[in-house]
Amino acid sequence: MGPMTPTPPTPPTWDRAPVVDQVAVDGLVRLLDLETIEVNLFRGVSPDVSLQRVFGGQVAGQALVAAARTVDPEHGHVHSLHAYFLRPGDPSVPILYEVDRIRDGRSFTTRRVVAIQHGKAIFNLQSSFQKPEQGLEHQLPVPEGIPAPEELPTFRERWADRAALLGEWYTRPRPIDFRVDWTPQERDEPLPPRQHVWLRAAGLLPDDPILHACVLTYASDMTLLDTTLLPHGGTYQENELMMASLDHAMWFHRPFEADQWLLYAQDSPSASEARGLARGLVYTQDGALVASVVQEGLIRQVRR
């Protein structure tokens, strides 16, 4: 995957999702466009140095970009990734991504990526790429009875009555447009451990399948672990919890476009011993299952 050029903010055609924040999306494309330092060595930066730690989806997305940069597109597209978050990332300094070309086979290509800051590994990822191949086909059906994304409030509409409390987190630009099927008022009480999230890039993306996979990887870390809190009521701020992703796995089943609506059907089968497990299935609007995600995260009560 070569360097990526942000898409100019041109008006969408009738069959494209409407642009919500093209500037933020172009910023995400630049964030994922790593600098090549040397063969198998890349450098990425963080967009907001005021944060305490680097967003996990950013590191995962950038690591997948680094892996893809060492794979000839003729050798296929990414079909799976498995990653561990090892240390909090420092947003004030660049992240180095070192790629190990583990295997180049006739059907499958495997890469290992280690993200490094201050001389230490903060994240590692293994990803596998496969040449297109025909085979058996089946999938779980898309959940029924889910409101269409246009029927659900935007992020700012949903949290408007708590804008002052949320501060900069409420007002900052968002490259991913999210719509969920619960209200903040419902969230104050325990809910079943499942949620349905519509997501898409908030503008148009370049026509690059690997970039669309990297954008979905980035977005997949945003709401998944949050599903583990639904049975307990409130948010992690209100419950005084420290939450962090521990590991993350994805499987890409079918082609998709990350700037079109995708339904992220999530559930949490278990939380115990200060860890929570959450799963997600990603569908297109016409019901094709395009990706599966599993994540375990730290959910630690803050001791004061």
C-alpha positions in Angstrom: 0.0 0.0 0.0 1.6 3.3 -1.1 1.2 6.7 0.4 -2.4 7.9 0.6 -3.8 11.2 -0.6 -6.8 12.6 1.2 -9.9 12.9 -0.8 -10.9 16.4 -1.7 -14.3 17.5 -0.2 -16.3 17.0 -3.4 -20.1 16.7 -3.2 -21.2 13.0 -2.8 -23.2 11.3 -5.5 -26.6 9.9 -4.9 -25.4 6.4 -3.8 -22.7 7.7 -1.4 -23.1 8.5 2.3 -23.4 12.3 2.8 -20.3 14.1 4.0 -20.4 14.9 7.7 -16.9 16.1 8.4 -14.6 15.6 5.4 -11.8 17.6 7.1 -11.7 15.2 10.0 -11.7 12.2 7.6 -8.9 13.7 5.6 -7.0 14.1 8.9 -7.6 10.4 9.7 -6.2 9.5 6.2 -3.1 11.5 6.9 -2.8 9.9 10.4 -2.7 6.5 8.7 -0.2 7.6 6.0 3.0 6.5 7.7 6.4 7.9 6.9 8.9 5.3 5.5 12.2 5.5 7.5 13.9 2.5 6.1 13.1 -0.9 4.6 10.5 -2.5 7.0 10.6 0.6 9.3 7.9 3.2 9.5 7.0 6.2 11.7 3.6 7.5 12.7 2.4 10.4 14.9 -0.6 11.1 17.1 -3.1 13.8 16.4 -3.7 15.1 19.9 -0.7 15.4 22.2 -3.0 16.6 25.1 -4.3 13.0 25.7 -2.8 10.9 28.4 -2.2 8.0 26.1 -2.5 7.1 22.4 -5.9 5.8 21.3 -5.6 2.0 20.8 -7.4 2.0 17.5 -4.9 4.5 16.1 -1.9 2.2 16.9 -3.8 -0.9 15.5 -4.7 1.0 12.3 -1.2 2.4 11.8 0.4 -1.1 12.5 -1.9 -2.6 9.8 -0.8 0.1 7.4 2.9 -0.7 8.1 2.2 -4.4 7.5 0.4 -3.7 4.3 3.2 -1.4 3.0 5.4 -4.5 2.8 2.9 -6.7 0.9 2.5 -6.6 -2.8 -1.3 -6.0 -3.6 -1.1 -8.9 -6.0 -0.5 -11.1 -3.0 -3.9 -10.4 -1.6 -5.8 -8.4 1.0 -5.7 -8.6 4.8 -8.0 -11.3 6.2 -7.1 -11.4 9.9 -5.1 -9.6 12.6 -4.3 -10.4 16.2 -2.8 -7.8 18.4 -1.7 -7.1 22.0 -1.5 -3.7 23.7 1.6 -3.9 25.9 2.2 -0.4 27.3 0.3 3.0 27.1 1.4 5.0 24.1 2.9 8.5 24.5 1.1 10.9 22.2 3.9 13.5 22.4 6.5 11.4 20.5 6.4 9.5 17.2 5.7 5.7 17.1 8.1 3.5 15.2 6.6 0.5 13.5 9.1 -2.4 12.7 7.8 -5.0 10.3 9.0 -8.6 10.3 8.3 -10.4 7.0 7.5 -13.7 8.5 6.2 -15.5 5.4 5.5 -14.9 1.8 3.6 -17.9 0.5 1.7 -18.7 -2.7 -1.7 -18.1 -1.0 -1.0 -16.4 2.3 1.4 -13.7 3.4 2.2 -13.1 7.1 3.6 -10.0 8.8 4.5 -9.2 12.4 4.6 -5.6 13.5 6.1 -4.2 16.7 5.3 -0.6 17.7 8.1 1.1 19.7 8.4 4.2 21.8 11.2 5.2 24.2 13.0 2.0 23.2 10.2 -0.3 24.4 7.5 -2.2 22.6 4.1 -0.8 23.3 2.1 -2.9 20.9 2.5 -5.9 18.6 0.4 -7.2 15.7 0.3 -10.2 13.5 -1.6 -10.0 10.3 -2.3 -12.4 7.4 -3.0 -11.5 3.8 -4.6 -13.9 1.3 -4.9 -14.0 -2.5 -8.6 -14.0 -3.7 -9.9 -17.6 -3.7 -13.3 -19.2 -4.3 -14.8 -21.4 -1.6 -17.9 -22.3 0.5 -20.1 -19.4 1.6 -22.4 -18.9 4.6 -22.9 -16.3 7.3 -25.0 -15.5 10.4 -28.0 -13.3 9.4 -28.0 -9.6 10.2 -29.9 -8.8 13.5 -33.5 -7.8 12.9 -35.4 -4.8 14.2 -32.5 -2.5 14.4 -33.4 1.2 13.6 -31.8 2.6 10.4 -28.9 4.9 11.1 -30.8 7.9 9.8 -33.4 7.3 12.6 -30.8 7.5 15.3 -29.3 10.7 16.8 -25.8 11.9 16.0 -23.2 11.8 18.7 -23.7 15.5 19.5 -27.5 15.2 19.5 -27.4 12.2 21.8 -25.1 13.9 24.4 -26.3 17.5 24.0 -27.7 17.7 27.5 -24.3 16.7 28.9 -22.2 18.8 26.6 -20.8 21.0 29.5 -19.8 17.9 31.5 -18.1 16.3 28.5 -16.2 19.4 27.5 -13.6 19.0 24.7 -14.6 15.4 24.2 -18.0 16.6 23.0 -16.8 19.3 20.7 -13.7 17.8 19.0 -13.8 16.8 15.4 -14.8 13.2 14.8 -13.7 11.3 11.7 -16.0 8.4 12.5 -19.8 8.9 12.5 -21.4 6.7 15.2 -25.1 6.1 15.9 -26.1 3.8 18.8 -29.5 2.3 19.9 -29.6 3.6 23.5 -29.9 7.0 25.1 -27.7 8.5 27.9 -30.7 8.3 30.2 -31.2 4.6 29.5 -27.5 4.1 30.0 -27.8 5.3 33.6 -29.5 2.1 34.5 -28.3 -1.5 33.9 -28.9 -2.7 30.3 -28.4 -6.1 28.6 -24.8 -6.7 27.6 -25.3 -5.9 23.9 -25.6 -2.9 21.7 -25.9 -2.1 18.0 -23.7 0.7 16.6 -24.0 2.1 13.1 -20.6 3.5 12.0 -19.0 5.0 8.9 -16.2 7.4 8.0 -17.7 10.9 8.3 -16.7 11.7 4.7 -15.3 10.1 1.5 -12.3 7.8 1.6 -9.8 7.1 -1.3 -10.6 3.9 -3.2 -8.1 1.6 -1.5 -9.4 -1.6 0.1 -6.5 -1.8 2.6 -7.2 1.8 3.7 -10.9 0.9 4.3 -9.7 -2.1 6.4 -7.4 0.2 8.4 -10.2 2.7 9.0 -12.5 -0.1 10.2 -9.7 -1.4 12.5 -9.3 2.2 13.9 -13.1 2.5 14.5 -13.5 -1.1 15.9 -11.8 -0.1 19.1 -14.0 2.8 19.9 -17.1 1.2 21.3 -16.5 -2.5 21.8 -15.1 -2.6 25.3 -17.8 -0.1 26.3 -20.3 -3.0 25.8 -18.9 -4.6 28.9 -20.2 -1.7 31.1 -23.9 -1.9 30.0 -25.0 -4.4 32.6 -23.5 -2.2 35.3 -25.1 1.2 34.4 -23.4 4.5 33.9 -20.2 5.2 32.1 -16.6 4.6 33.0 -16.2 8.2 34.2 -19.2 7.9 36.5 -18.1 4.5 37.8 -14.5 5.7 38.3 -13.0 2.9 36.2 -9.7 2.7 34.4 -10.3 0.9 31.1 -7.7 -0.1 28.5 -7.7 -2.5 25.6 -5.5 -5.6 26.3 -5.8 -7.5 23.0 -7.8 -7.2 19.8 -8.5 -9.6 17.0 -10.3 -9.1 13.6 -11.2 -11.3 10.7 -12.2 -9.7 7.4 -14.7 -11.9 5.5 -15.9 -9.9 2.5 -15.2 -6.6 0.7 -16.7 -3.4 2.2 -16.5 0.4 2.1 -15.8 2.1 5.4 -17.4 5.3 4.2 -20.8 3.6 3.9 -22.9 2.6 6.9 -21.8 -0.5 8.7 -23.8 -2.2 11.5 -21.5 -3.2 14.4 -23.5 -5.7 16.5 -21.8 -6.1 19.8 -22.2 -8.3 22.9 -20.2 -9.0 26.1 -20.3 -12.7 27.3 -18.3 -12.1 30.4 -16.6 -9.7 32.8 -14.5 -10.9 35.7 -11.1 -10.4 37.5 -10.9 -6.8 36.3 -11.2 -7.9 32.6 -14.1 -7.7 30.2 -14.6 -9.6 26.9 -16.6 -8.2 24.0 -17.4 -9.4 20.5 -18.7 -7.7 17.4 -20.1 -8.6 14.0 -19.9 -6.0 11.2 -22.5 -6.0 8.5 -23.2 -3.8 5.5 -26.6 -2.1 5.1 -27.6 -4.8 2.7 -26.9 -7.5 5.3 -23.5 -8.9 4.2 -21.3 -10.0 7.1 -17.9 -8.3 6.4 -15.9 -8.6 9.6 -15.8 -10.2 13.1 -14.1 -8.6 16.1 -13.1 -9.9 19.6 -11.5 -7.8 22.3 -10.5 -8.2 26.0 -9.9 -5.2 28.1 -8.9 -4.1 31.5 -11.8 -2.8 33.7 -10.2 -1.7 37.0 -12.0 0.2 39.7 -10.0 3.3 40.7 -8.9 3.2 44.4 -8.9 6.6 46.1 
